């Protein structure tokens, strides 16, 4: 049967919605309809796509006003008399028709510090416990469709904030590296706060709602990162210490009290010239001392937390031996 569609046509200079009546078959998705339009009525209709399997993130568009993937939006989700309106991502500049310029996201990706392996450990010698892998596995499902970037109101509605704001896609990248036990860079959460604009996010969860991979961006990445920043920055004792001591005294005390293993060069400069706290101690084999410890709480221990002292009392530790038969 034929269904009614409205598709945005135009370029950076302007455009408008054009109406089409297109044949729709059972089991088809919106991207199938766009391909049929290209084959029958508008061969010059521009649309970006690649895998048609929901794994490349290329066919991002807005369907009836909601950011979605064209290849994952089934026509059966709309009523037979419903007009389906297809428009480009409204947050990014239009190149032509449904294709937008997402250069902003690639620029922010280049600005994000990459994974830094521990010194003296060859790539083939990296070792991680399964509990550490699972802690950030969710964030590696991102297909970079940029629907979360498109729906984020800080990126969409506040052009003046774009330079200082990376967006939810790169907050989950920072959270993933913050949880990585082999990342040798400094404090990722402080970098996210100072250089990626973490403080601009007011956790409306709109990014989580549109994620096609169902990543809990707000609950599992942004909120925990914000809490860690607040714990360090606004702890009453820390604030009191900053009022009593000078900055150079605090920096001296921070490095003097650390074990020799932690007095390494694993720090990086902030945009304002300060030095961020160092990461956790990593052994010669590139593994954390607490890698095999799991707290009885959901989410486990944070390898970058400073609220734990070893050895932990037995009642607070659940030990999971990698080989059950060797117990």
N, C-alpha and C positions, 0 to 999 in steps of 0.2 A: 504494500500500500504506500501511497505517497504521503509525505509529511512536509510541514512548512518549516523553513529555515531562514534565519537572517544572519548573514555573514558580513563582517566588516571588511571593506575594500578601501585601500588607500595607501598613502606613504607618509613620510615625515611632514609633508606640506599640508596634509589633511585627507579626509575621506568620509565615507558614510556607510551605512548598513544597506546591503542589497538583499532582496528577498528571492528565495528559490523554493520550488516544490520538487522534492527529490524522492525517488523510490527507496524505501527502506525494507530490508529483509530481516528475517528472524536471526537473532544472535549478533547483529552488527553493532559496531561501536561508532562513535562520532568521527573518528579518523577515516573509517570506511566511507562515510558520507562525503567527507572532503575529497577523498580520492575519486569518488564517483562524479562529483562536481567538476574536478579537473579533467576527467575523461570525457564528459558529455557537454558541459555548458561553459565552464570558465577555465580553459587550459592554462591561463596565466595566473591563476590563484596561487599565491605563495604561502607555503606552509612548511615548517621545519619538522622532520621526523626521521627516524632511523630504524629502530628495532621492532616497533609495533608489538612489544611484549612487556611494556611497563618497566624496562630496566635501563634505558638510556636517558630518559628525562627530556628528550628533545621536543616532543609534541606538547609542550606546556601551552595552555591557552585558558581563556575564561569562557565557561559555558553557562549560560543563564546567570552571569555575574559572579560565578564561583570559580576560583582557580582550580583547574583539573588537568589531567593528562587525557588527550583526545583518544589514545588507544586503550584507555582503561575505563572510559565512560560509556556504558552500554545504552543503546537507544531504548531498551526496555525499562529504564529508570524514569522515562518521561511518559506522560499520558498521551494517547493517540491524538487528542486535539490540542496538545501543547506546542507552542512555537518555540523552537530551539534557537537561541541566539548565541553565535560564536564570535568572540572578539579576542584581540591580542592581549597579552599581559599589560595592564595599564600602568604599571610602575616604571617600565623601561621604555626608552624611545623606540618608536615604530620604524622599522626599515621598510617593510612593504607588507601589506595585508596582515597575515597572522604571525609574521616574523618580527621579533623585537631584538634590539641590541642589548645583550646582557654583559657587556664589557665590564660594567661595574663589579660584577661578581668575580670575574677573573682577576681584576686588579686587587680586590680584597684577598683573594686566594694567594696572590704573590706576596702580599704584605704579612700574611700569617707565618710566623716562624715555623719551619719544618721540623719534623722529628729529628732529634739529635742523639745519635747512639752513644753509649758510654765509652769513654776513652779506653783503649787497650783491648776491646772486645771485637773480634772479627765478625762480619755479618753472618757467617754460618754458625757462629757460636752463641747467638742470642738464645736465651732460654727464658720461658715464662711459664708460670703455673696456670692451670686452667681457670682458677678463680680470677686471676688477673686478666685473662683473655675475655672471660664472660662479662667482666665489669664494664667494658666499653664496646662490646660486640655490637650492641644496638646501633651505635652511632656510625659504624662502618657500613650500614645498609644504605646510607644516603646515595641517591642516584643523581644528585645535583640537577634536579629539575627546576630549582629556584622558585617553586611555588610558595615556599615559606618566605623567601625574600620579597616576592611580589605582594603578599598579603600583609607583610609587616608595615604597620602604619608609620613607623619612624622612617623607613625607606621611602614609602609611598607618598606621604603627606608633608614631609619636612626636608626639603632639598638642602637646607642649610646644615643639616646634621649628617648628611651622607659622608662627608670627608672623615668624620670622627666615628662613624658607626659601621661595623662590619656586617651585622645582621645574624639571624638565627642559624643559618647554615654554618657559619664560621664560629659561632659559639659552641656548637656541638663538636667541632673540630678541636677547639681549645679544651673542652671538657674531656674529650678522648685522650688527648696528649697529657692532660693533667693527671689522668688515671693510669697512664702508661708507666709501668715500673722501670722501664729501660730508658726513658727519655731523660737526657742529661742536662737539659736546659734549666733555667731558673723557674721561678714561680709563675706558672701559666695563668692562674686566676688573677694575679695582680696585673699581668700584662693585658688580660682581657678587660680589666677594669680601666686601665690607664690608656690603652692604645686601641682597643676594639669597641669601646663605647658600651660596655656591659651595663653601665648605670642608666643608659637611656631606655632600656627595655622595662616596661611596666607590666610584664607577664600577663597579657590578655589572652594568651594561648591560641591566638588565631593561626599561628604557624603550625602548631600541633594539629589543628583541625583539618588543614589542607594537605598534610604530608601523605603521599600515596604509599609510603613504606610504613606508616603508622609508628613513626619514631616519636616517643614522648619528649619532644624537644624542650618544652618548658619544665615539666616535672622532673626529668632525669638529667638535664644538662644545665639549663639557665638558672633555675632556682637553687640547686646545690652550689653552683659557682658563686651566685650572689651571697649565699649563706656563708661560704668560706671567706669571701672578701670581708663581709661584715664582722665575722668572728675575729679576724685579725685587726681590722681597722678600727672597730668600735668597741672592742673589749674594754671594760672600765679600767682595769689595771694597766693595760697598754696605753690608754689615753692619759692616765695619770702619769705614767712614766715619761711620756712625751712632753708633758708640761713641766716636769721636774728636771729632766736631763736634756742636755743639748744633743743635737742629732749625731755629732761625732762621737759623743760618749755612748749613745745607744748602739751605733755601728761597731764601736770597739768592744762593747759588752757582748754583742751578738756573736762576734767571731772568736772572742777569747774563751767563751764557755763551751764552744763546740768541740767535739772530738776531732782529732787530727784528720780522720777520714773525711769529715764534712768541711774542713777548711780547704777545699779545693777551689778551682777557678770556675766552677759550674754556676756562674751568675751571668746576668746580662744587664746592660744599662737601660734605664727607663728613658722616655723622651725628655724628662726634665733633669737628667743627669744623675739621679739617685741610683742606688744599687738595691735590687730586689733580693729577698731572702733566698738562700740556697735550697736546692732540692734535697731529698732524703739520701742517706748513705746507700751506696751500691757496692756490693762485694766485688772481688776480683773477677768473678764469673759473670758480672753484669746483673746479678739478681739481688732483690731486696731481702733483708733479713726476715721480714714479716710476710713473705710471699705465700707461705703455707698456712698462715693463720687466718681464720675466718671468724668474724664475730657472730654471735647468735642473732644479730639484727639483720633485717633486710638490707641488701646492698653491700654488706661487709664493711671492713675497715678501709678507709681511704689511705693509700700509700703515701699521700702527701700531708696527712694530718699531723698535728703537733700535740695532740691531746692524749697520746699513748706513750707509755714507758715500758720497756722490756726488762725482765720477763713479765708477761701478763699473768695474773693469778689464774690457776687452772679452771675456776668456775666461769671465767670469761672467755675461754678459748675452746674452739671446736677444731680438732686436728683431723684433716682428711688425708690419709696416706695415699700417695699416687698408685700404690700397688696393694689392693685389699688382701691379696693372698700372702703378702709378706708381713702382715701384722703379727 
